[in-house]
Amino acid sequence: MNSIIIKPGRERSIHHRHPWIFTGAVLKTTGEPTAGEIVHIRDYEGAFLAQAHYNPRSKICARILEFREDIIIDAAWWERMIRASIGRRRELSSETDAMRLVFGEADFLPGLIVDRYGSTLVLQALTAGVENIKGIIAGILHSILKLDDIYERSDAAIRALEGLPESSGPLMGRTPGDVIIKENGIMYSVEPAIGQKTGFFLDQRDNRKIASSYAAGKEILDCFCYSGGFTLSALKAGASSVVSIDSSAEALKLLEENLRLNNIPEGICSIQRDDVFTCLRVFRDEGRLFDMVVLDPPKFAPSRQYRNRGMRAYKDINLLAMNILRPGGILVTFSCSGGISAADFRMTVSWAGTDALREVQIVQVLTQATDHPVLLSYPQSEYLKGLVCIVI
């Protein structure tokens, strides 16, 4: 088998079981491995370290699959690993019919994402290794779950970093239309083929429930509302009113459908298509106040390269939100940016409080839902940071 030889002293992260190997750590390769091929990782003396998918076109040139040399990575291995990943979500099945079944490196399957929406599966192949066997993986998923519709949404920007074009379409069965899912007693219309991410923000499931526990009797502003996860949760929990803002007409159309699905009375939710930064400034200048504001923006800093710019954006939007909160109001604020650490995010919220001349108390720290586990040896798997704050 072809091998990658690691430079002296650069094998430490492998011993700590981090799944990524960067090109700068490679001393040389033996043979001529191709993109997506399984290779052995060895130290400079030739000792075995791991088995990995190789891709010479990526800065992350190898993604570790196994730390044992005697394990054969074949279709049976993939089935065993996928079954185990699905099994770890078993307790979620009574709460929802929509969940992440495989979360890439955090589930020991680098480059593979699998989400379930009712009877539809959505697969993302994010690396050359998974790209080469996505048909095999679709067959494995079908044999395990007995679901006929498996749709590919490999349209994430990370594919370009792997030297891969975007790819979408049915791997098995038909292209899904609208799918109705249920979460925490609320129904949502999801569009797996065209919606954001793979159709829905599954990673916010637990946080929607937590945020709703503060909502009863409150006037709430839901910013970047998308299809209304936080809006619906707040209204079902007894919010007196919700203003929901997003710049996407398609997202707001889904929100309207979700309000109808859940029999929400007309007039209790005000839907506004607008740029959130602009709208918050208008509310501030008008002196309009809310009891609770939810901020769930897109990535302002997808990597550390954009950290400083992202922190300024997070500071500004949290400052604007604090300016329109009544004293003692609740701020539920998030960052999904990989380039912003949890400490960075707290700092930006602190800066916002200072500039707003408000005291801010953190009462809950939030993270991604339980079907998006954080692997301790792979800190990049912890990407969603959230805070529930009282703004005094």
One Martini backbone bead per residue (centre of mass of N, CA, C, O) as a GRO file, in nm:
protein
  392
    1MET     BB    1   0.098   0.035   0.020
    2ASN     BB    2   0.075   0.348   0.016
    3SER     BB    3   0.267   0.630   0.153
    4ILE     BB    4   0.311   0.853   0.434
    5ILE     BB    5   0.569   1.063   0.542
    6ILE     BB    6   0.661   1.196   0.845
    7LYS     BB    7   0.794   1.432   1.004
    8PRO     BB    8   0.985   1.506   1.245
    9GLY     BB    9   0.756   1.587   1.512
   10ARG     BB   10   0.459   1.557   1.337
   11GLU     BB   11   0.306   1.306   1.504
   12ARG     BB   12   0.155   1.411   1.756
   13SER     BB   13  -0.143   1.445   1.653
   14ILE     BB   14  -0.178   1.144   1.597
   15HIS     BB   15  -0.142   1.047   1.889
   16HIS     BB   16  -0.399   1.243   1.960
   17ARG     BB   17  -0.620   1.174   1.724
   18HIS     BB   18  -0.604   1.350   1.488
   19PRO     BB   19  -0.748   1.345   1.150
   20TRP     BB   20  -0.531   1.551   1.044
   21ILE     BB   21  -0.315   1.615   0.749
   22PHE     BB   22  -0.072   1.823   0.649
   23THR     BB   23   0.151   1.906   0.409
   24GLY     BB   24   0.374   2.019   0.616
   25ALA     BB   25   0.409   1.711   0.749
   26VAL     BB   26   0.539   1.606   0.484
   27LEU     BB   27   0.810   1.437   0.352
   28LYS     BB   28   0.675   1.185   0.188
   29THR     BB   29   0.603   0.962  -0.080
   30THR     BB   30   0.488   0.642  -0.172
   31GLY     BB   31   0.442   0.633  -0.468
   32GLU     BB   32   0.112   0.714  -0.648
   33PRO     BB   33  -0.122   0.858  -0.506
   34THR     BB   34  -0.461   0.917  -0.520
   35ALA     BB   35  -0.751   1.059  -0.509
   36GLY     BB   36  -0.904   0.874  -0.239
   37GLU     BB   37  -0.690   0.706  -0.135
   38ILE     BB   38  -0.560   0.457   0.058
   39VAL     BB   39  -0.325   0.513   0.322
   40HIS     BB   40  -0.027   0.511   0.487
   41ILE     BB   41   0.096   0.619   0.798
   42ARG     BB   42   0.433   0.734   0.865
   43ASP     BB   43   0.715   0.759   1.001
   44TYR     BB   44   1.052   0.829   0.939
   45GLU     BB   45   1.108   0.507   1.029
   46GLY     BB   46   0.821   0.340   0.932
   47ALA     BB   47   0.606   0.358   1.134
   48PHE     BB   48   0.296   0.297   1.211
   49LEU     BB   49  -0.013   0.513   1.245
   50ALA     BB   50  -0.220   0.505   0.982
   51GLN     BB   51  -0.529   0.539   0.806
   52ALA     BB   52  -0.605   0.713   0.487
   53HIS     BB   53  -0.723   0.968   0.308
   54TYR     BB   54  -0.615   1.094  -0.001
   55ASN     BB   55  -0.513   1.447  -0.111
   56PRO     BB   56  -0.310   1.647  -0.315
   57ARG     BB   57  -0.528   1.904  -0.346
   58SER     BB   58  -0.501   1.935  -0.034
   59LYS     BB   59  -0.399   2.065   0.265
   60ILE     BB   60  -0.560   1.817   0.355
   61CYS     BB   61  -0.405   1.522   0.261
   62ALA     BB   62  -0.521   1.370   0.527
   63ARG     BB   63  -0.775   1.132   0.653
   64ILE     BB   64  -0.850   0.959   0.923
   65LEU     BB   65  -0.981   0.619   0.984
   66GLU     BB   66  -0.729   0.448   1.112
   67PHE     BB   67  -0.508   0.316   1.389
   68ARG     BB   68  -0.505   0.036   1.241
   69GLU     BB   69  -0.345  -0.212   1.040
   70ASP     BB   70  -0.551  -0.478   1.062
   71ILE     BB   71  -0.762  -0.309   0.919
   72ILE     BB   72  -1.017  -0.329   0.683
   73ILE     BB   73  -1.116  -0.096   0.430
   74ASP     BB   74  -1.445  -0.156   0.356
   75ALA     BB   75  -1.773  -0.204   0.325
   76ALA     BB   76  -1.793  -0.334   0.607
   77TRP     BB   77  -1.669  -0.099   0.758
   78TRP     BB   78  -1.876   0.117   0.679
   79GLU     BB   79  -2.121  -0.027   0.797
   80ARG     BB   80  -2.024  -0.043   1.089
   81MET     BB   81  -1.986   0.267   1.132
   82ILE     BB   82  -2.273   0.359   1.054
   83ARG     BB   83  -2.430   0.194   1.257
   84ALA     BB   84  -2.299   0.322   1.506
   85SER     BB   85  -2.388   0.613   1.453
   86ILE     BB   86  -2.691   0.560   1.452
   87GLY     BB   87  -2.706   0.426   1.736
   88ARG     BB   88  -2.629   0.697   1.895
   89ARG     BB   89  -2.939   0.813   1.809
   90ARG     BB   90  -3.175   0.644   1.933
   91GLU     BB   91  -3.297   0.845   2.155
   92LEU     BB   92  -3.410   1.058   1.935
   93SER     BB   93  -3.653   0.907   1.785
   94SER     BB   94  -3.889   1.012   1.992
   95GLU     BB   95  -3.855   1.341   1.920
   96THR     BB   96  -3.768   1.288   1.608
   97ASP     BB   97  -3.746   1.281   1.225
   98ALA     BB   98  -3.481   1.475   1.257
   99MET     BB   99  -3.131   1.405   1.176
  100ARG     BB  100  -2.801   1.341   1.248
  101LEU     BB  101  -2.615   1.046   1.161
  102VAL     BB  102  -2.353   1.189   1.030
  103PHE     BB  103  -2.037   1.370   1.157
  104GLY     BB  104  -1.787   1.287   1.041
  105GLU     BB  105  -1.517   1.306   1.236
  106ALA     BB  106  -1.700   1.280   1.500
  107ASP     BB  107  -1.775   0.973   1.361
  108PHE     BB  108  -1.513   0.854   1.205
  109LEU     BB  109  -1.614   1.001   0.905
  110PRO     BB  110  -1.456   1.157   0.690
  111GLY     BB  111  -1.665   1.359   0.475
  112LEU     BB  112  -1.941   1.259   0.619
  113ILE     BB  113  -2.288   1.336   0.560
  114VAL     BB  114  -2.601   1.252   0.743
  115ASP     BB  115  -2.946   1.319   0.685
  116ARG     BB  116  -3.274   1.316   0.837
  117TYR     BB  117  -3.608   1.337   0.667
  118GLY     BB  118  -3.776   1.112   0.754
  119SER     BB  119  -3.775   0.930   0.442
  120THR     BB  120  -3.516   1.116   0.399
  121LEU     BB  121  -3.191   1.133   0.261
  122VAL     BB  122  -2.885   1.325   0.320
  123LEU     BB  123  -2.582   1.362   0.130
  124GLN     BB  124  -2.232   1.437   0.204
  125ALA     BB  125  -1.942   1.481  -0.005
  126LEU     BB  126  -1.627   1.636   0.112
  127THR     BB  127  -1.439   1.416  -0.018
  128ALA     BB  128  -1.261   1.214  -0.222
  129GLY     BB  129  -1.311   0.950  -0.070
  130VAL     BB  130  -1.624   0.969  -0.062
  131GLU     BB  131  -1.678   1.021  -0.359
  132ASN     BB  132  -1.581   0.731  -0.460
  133ILE     BB  133  -1.822   0.584  -0.243
  134LYS     BB  134  -2.123   0.696  -0.241
  135GLY     BB  135  -2.278   0.456  -0.361
  136ILE     BB  136  -2.209   0.255  -0.138
  137ILE     BB  137  -2.328   0.422   0.095
  138ALA     BB  138  -2.617   0.427  -0.007
  139GLY     BB  139  -2.656   0.120   0.011
  140ILE     BB  140  -2.609   0.100   0.316
  141LEU     BB  141  -2.837   0.286   0.408
  142HIS     BB  142  -3.062   0.120   0.281
  143SER     BB  143  -3.006  -0.148   0.441
  144ILE     BB  144  -3.053  -0.020   0.726
  145LEU     BB  145  -3.327   0.183   0.678
  146LYS     BB  146  -3.522   0.137   0.428
  147LEU     BB  147  -3.464   0.381   0.228
  148ASP     BB  148  -3.521   0.520  -0.100
  149ASP     BB  149  -3.437   0.829  -0.040
  150ILE     BB  150  -3.124   0.956  -0.175
  151TYR     BB  151  -2.966   1.270  -0.138
  152GLU     BB  152  -2.745   1.495  -0.289
  153ARG     BB  153  -2.545   1.776  -0.108
  154SER     BB  154  -2.253   1.860  -0.269
  155ASP     BB  155  -2.244   2.220  -0.213
  156ALA     BB  156  -1.998   2.284  -0.060
  157ALA     BB  157  -1.715   2.481  -0.041
  158ILE     BB  158  -1.509   2.254   0.047
  159ARG     BB  159  -1.485   2.109  -0.228
  160ALA     BB  160  -1.282   2.304  -0.362
  161LEU     BB  161  -1.044   2.226  -0.161
  162GLU     BB  162  -1.057   1.920  -0.302
  163GLY     BB  163  -1.111   1.948  -0.619
  164LEU     BB  164  -1.434   1.973  -0.627
  165PRO     BB  165  -1.732   1.968  -0.746
  166GLU     BB  166  -2.041   2.023  -0.746
  167SER     BB  167  -2.313   1.799  -0.608
  168SER     BB  168  -2.646   1.706  -0.725
  169GLY     BB  169  -2.871   1.439  -0.641
  170PRO     BB  170  -2.983   1.133  -0.690
  171LEU     BB  171  -2.875   0.815  -0.557
  172MET     BB  172  -3.176   0.737  -0.464
  173GLY     BB  173  -3.449   0.766  -0.620
  174ARG     BB  174  -3.585   1.075  -0.553
  175THR     BB  175  -3.660   1.398  -0.564
  176PRO     BB  176  -3.726   1.603  -0.317
  177GLY     BB  177  -3.955   1.777  -0.172
  178ASP     BB  178  -4.156   1.843   0.052
  179VAL     BB  179  -4.093   1.799   0.406
  180ILE     BB  180  -4.239   1.672   0.697
  181ILE     BB  181  -4.152   1.762   1.022
  182LYS     BB  182  -4.071   1.677   1.374
  183GLU     BB  183  -4.020   1.911   1.661
  184ASN     BB  184  -4.112   1.955   1.966
  185GLY     BB  185  -4.423   1.953   1.844
  186ILE     BB  186  -4.323   2.067   1.561
  187MET     BB  187  -4.387   2.172   1.235
  188TYR     BB  188  -4.193   2.128   0.924
  189SER     BB  189  -4.091   2.262   0.623
  190VAL     BB  190  -3.876   2.087   0.396
  191GLU     BB  191  -3.588   2.140   0.154
  192PRO     BB  192  -3.343   1.929   0.067
  193ALA     BB  193  -3.264   2.030  -0.235
  194ILE     BB  194  -3.262   2.377  -0.152
  195GLY     BB  195  -3.190   2.427   0.119
  196GLN     BB  196  -3.024   2.501   0.375
  197LYS     BB  197  -2.782   2.307   0.369
  198THR     BB  198  -3.002   2.019   0.400
  199GLY     BB  199  -3.284   2.213   0.492
  200PHE     BB  200  -3.183   2.242   0.802
  201PHE     BB  201  -3.124   2.338   1.151
  202LEU     BB  202  -3.039   2.083   1.346
  203ASP     BB  203  -2.828   2.216   1.556
  204GLN     BB  204  -3.085   2.391   1.705
  205ARG     BB  205  -3.286   2.216   1.862
  206ASP     BB  206  -3.213   2.259   2.166
  207ASN     BB  207  -3.215   2.577   2.153
  208ARG     BB  208  -3.511   2.619   2.087
  209LYS     BB  209  -3.613   2.503   2.355
  210ILE     BB  210  -3.461   2.688   2.546
  211ALA     BB  211  -3.560   2.964   2.441
  212SER     BB  212  -3.869   2.906   2.492
  213SER     BB  213  -3.847   2.923   2.814
  214TYR     BB  214  -3.841   3.264   2.781
  215ALA     BB  215  -4.117   3.353   2.605
  216ALA     BB  216  -4.340   3.408   2.786
  217GLY     BB  217  -4.506   3.713   2.720
  218LYS     BB  218  -4.320   3.807   2.484
  219GLU     BB  219  -4.140   4.034   2.293
  220ILE     BB  220  -4.004   3.926   1.977
  221LEU     BB  221  -3.684   3.899   1.806
  222ASP     BB  222  -3.610   3.733   1.489
  223CYS     BB  223  -3.297   3.682   1.356
  224PHE     BB  224  -3.244   3.501   1.100
  225CYS     BB  225  -3.507   3.294   1.075
  226TYR     BB  226  -3.585   3.165   0.825
  227SER     BB  227  -3.829   2.906   0.887
  228GLY     BB  228  -3.886   2.943   1.221
  229GLY     BB  229  -3.773   2.795   1.473
  230PHE     BB  230  -3.779   3.021   1.697
  231THR     BB  231  -4.058   3.129   1.641
  232LEU     BB  232  -4.231   2.875   1.690
  233SER     BB  233  -4.125   2.811   1.974
  234ALA     BB  234  -4.221   3.076   2.105
  235LEU     BB  235  -4.524   3.061   2.035
  236LYS     BB  236  -4.578   2.781   2.170
  237ALA     BB  237  -4.471   2.915   2.459
  238GLY     BB  238  -4.628   3.221   2.470
  239ALA     BB  239  -4.579   3.446   2.297
  240SER     BB  240  -4.715   3.751   2.214
  241SER     BB  241  -4.475   3.816   1.999
  242VAL     BB  242  -4.327   3.812   1.654
  243VAL     BB  243  -4.037   3.923   1.486
  244SER     BB  244  -3.943   3.829   1.149
  245ILE     BB  245  -3.609   3.816   1.002
  246ASP     BB  246  -3.519   3.820   0.645
  247SER     BB  247  -3.362   3.822   0.316
  248SER     BB  248  -3.535   3.567   0.233
  249ALA     BB  249  -3.805   3.477   0.051
  250GLU     BB  250  -3.796   3.167   0.075
  251ALA     BB  251  -3.785   3.151   0.383
  252LEU     BB  252  -4.054   3.311   0.438
  253LYS     BB  253  -4.235   3.110   0.295
  254LEU     BB  254  -4.178   2.881   0.495
  255LEU     BB  255  -4.280   3.027   0.744
  256GLU     BB  256  -4.571   3.056   0.652
  257GLU     BB  257  -4.619   2.751   0.631
  258ASN     BB  258  -4.552   2.688   0.934
  259LEU     BB  259  -4.778   2.853   1.057
  260ARG     BB  260  -5.005   2.685   0.927
  261LEU     BB  261  -4.927   2.401   1.029
  262ASN     BB  262  -4.956   2.528   1.349
  263ASN     BB  263  -5.196   2.725   1.390
  264ILE     BB  264  -5.123   3.027   1.378
  265PRO     BB  265  -5.230   3.316   1.446
  266GLU     BB  266  -5.303   3.596   1.314
  267GLY     BB  267  -5.072   3.870   1.407
  268ILE     BB  268  -4.841   3.736   1.599
  269CYS     BB  269  -4.670   3.743   1.324
  270SER     BB  270  -4.404   3.938   1.190
  271ILE     BB  271  -4.297   3.972   0.856
  272GLN     BB  272  -3.952   4.054   0.743
  273ARG     BB  273  -3.786   4.181   0.464
  274ASP     BB  274  -3.437   4.213   0.553
  275ASP     BB  275  -3.173   4.369   0.674
  276VAL     BB  276  -3.068   4.334   0.986
  277PHE     BB  277  -2.884   4.576   1.037
  278THR     BB  278  -3.082   4.787   0.930
  279CYS     BB  279  -3.326   4.720   1.111
  280LEU     BB  280  -3.190   4.771   1.387
  281ARG     BB  281  -3.137   5.072   1.334
  282VAL     BB  282  -3.429   5.154   1.304
  283PHE     BB  283  -3.528   5.064   1.581
  284ARG     BB  284  -3.335   5.241   1.740
  285ASP     BB  285  -3.428   5.520   1.618
  286GLU     BB  286  -3.738   5.463   1.709
  287GLY     BB  287  -3.741   5.315   2.003
  288ARG     BB  288  -3.764   5.015   1.980
  289LEU     BB  289  -3.881   4.741   2.189
  290PHE     BB  290  -3.771   4.436   2.357
  291ASP     BB  291  -3.761   4.131   2.550
  292MET     BB  292  -3.642   3.964   2.293
  293VAL     BB  293  -3.339   3.839   2.127
  294VAL     BB  294  -3.250   3.672   1.820
  295LEU     BB  295  -2.919   3.552   1.710
  296ASP     BB  296  -2.867   3.374   1.379
  297PRO     BB  297  -2.614   3.397   1.200
  298PRO     BB  298  -2.402   3.373   0.978
  299LYS     BB  299  -2.094   3.344   0.870
  300PHE     BB  300  -1.827   3.575   0.951
  301ALA     BB  301  -1.591   3.331   1.013
  302PRO     BB  302  -1.483   3.051   0.851
  303SER     BB  303  -1.192   3.149   0.943
  304ARG     BB  304  -0.907   3.279   1.090
  305GLN     BB  305  -0.864   3.491   0.866
  306TYR     BB  306  -1.164   3.629   0.968
  307ARG     BB  307  -1.170   3.706   1.270
  308ASN     BB  308  -1.170   4.020   1.298
  309ARG     BB  309  -1.410   4.076   1.117
  310GLY     BB  310  -1.609   3.895   1.271
  311MET     BB  311  -1.596   4.035   1.549
  312ARG     BB  312  -1.711   4.303   1.453
  313ALA     BB  313  -1.984   4.192   1.360
  314TYR     BB  314  -2.072   4.069   1.632
  315LYS     BB  315  -2.057   4.328   1.792
  316ASP     BB  316  -2.257   4.501   1.630
  317ILE     BB  317  -2.513   4.317   1.651
  318ASN     BB  318  -2.521   4.307   1.964
  319LEU     BB  319  -2.543   4.608   2.010
  320LEU     BB  320  -2.809   4.651   1.859
  321ALA     BB  321  -2.973   4.458   2.037
  322MET     BB  322  -2.927   4.604   2.311
  323ASN     BB  323  -3.065   4.879   2.218
  324ILE     BB  324  -3.366   4.703   2.199
  325LEU     BB  325  -3.362   4.631   2.502
  326ARG     BB  326  -3.500   4.584   2.776
  327PRO     BB  327  -3.469   4.582   3.091
  328GLY     BB  328  -3.398   4.243   3.137
  329GLY     BB  329  -3.345   4.126   2.878
  330ILE     BB  330  -3.322   3.878   2.618
  331LEU     BB  331  -3.023   3.723   2.485
  332VAL     BB  332  -2.992   3.521   2.187
  333THR     BB  333  -2.665   3.411   2.088
  334PHE     BB  334  -2.467   3.342   1.784
  335SER     BB  335  -2.199   3.117   1.654
  336CYS     BB  336  -2.082   2.935   1.342
  337SER     BB  337  -1.780   3.006   1.342
  338GLY     BB  338  -1.470   2.862   1.298
  339GLY     BB  339  -1.296   3.146   1.350
  340ILE     BB  340  -1.458   3.138   1.633
  341SER     BB  341  -1.430   3.129   1.950
  342ALA     BB  342  -1.568   3.116   2.253
  343ALA     BB  343  -1.393   3.347   2.364
  344ASP     BB  344  -1.440   3.545   2.134
  345PHE     BB  345  -1.746   3.566   2.164
  346ARG     BB  346  -1.758   3.676   2.450
  347MET     BB  347  -1.595   3.929   2.389
  348THR     BB  348  -1.793   4.060   2.187
  349VAL     BB  349  -2.029   4.079   2.388
  350SER     BB  350  -1.877   4.253   2.589
  351TRP     BB  351  -1.823   4.492   2.401
  352ALA     BB  352  -2.118   4.551   2.347
  353GLY     BB  353  -2.194   4.621   2.640
  354THR     BB  354  -2.002   4.859   2.671
  355ASP     BB  355  -2.115   5.034   2.429
  356ALA     BB  356  -2.423   5.014   2.553
  357LEU     BB  357  -2.424   5.049   2.866
  358ARG     BB  358  -2.435   4.736   2.960
  359GLU     BB  359  -2.523   4.470   3.149
  360VAL     BB  360  -2.402   4.120   3.135
  361GLN     BB  361  -2.565   3.802   3.173
  362ILE     BB  362  -2.485   3.472   3.193
  363VAL     BB  363  -2.719   3.181   3.203
  364GLN     BB  364  -2.636   3.033   2.922
  365VAL     BB  365  -2.469   2.768   2.752
  366LEU     BB  366  -2.432   2.691   2.407
  367THR     BB  367  -2.482   2.430   2.161
  368GLN     BB  368  -2.497   2.172   1.983
  369ALA     BB  369  -2.659   1.917   1.910
  370THR     BB  370  -2.644   1.575   1.994
  371ASP     BB  371  -2.606   1.498   1.670
  372HIS     BB  372  -2.337   1.703   1.718
  373PRO     BB  373  -2.068   1.597   1.816
  374VAL     BB  374  -1.785   1.631   2.030
  375LEU     BB  375  -1.452   1.575   1.961
  376LEU     BB  376  -1.179   1.601   2.157
  377SER     BB  377  -0.959   1.534   1.919
  378TYR     BB  378  -1.170   1.747   1.750
  379PRO     BB  379  -1.233   2.076   1.790
  380GLN     BB  380  -1.380   2.149   1.513
  381SER     BB  381  -1.663   2.018   1.604
  382GLU     BB  382  -1.682   2.295   1.764
  383TYR     BB  383  -1.891   2.560   1.626
  384LEU     BB  384  -2.133   2.616   1.821
  385LYS     BB  385  -2.219   2.928   1.971
  386GLY     BB  386  -2.396   3.012   2.285
  387LEU     BB  387  -2.612   3.267   2.445
  388VAL     BB  388  -2.775   3.348   2.751
  389CYS     BB  389  -2.892   3.679   2.824
  390ILE     BB  390  -2.889   3.944   3.056
  391VAL     BB  391  -2.996   4.281   3.001
  392ILE     BB  392  -2.944   4.575   3.217
   0.00000   0.00000   0.00000
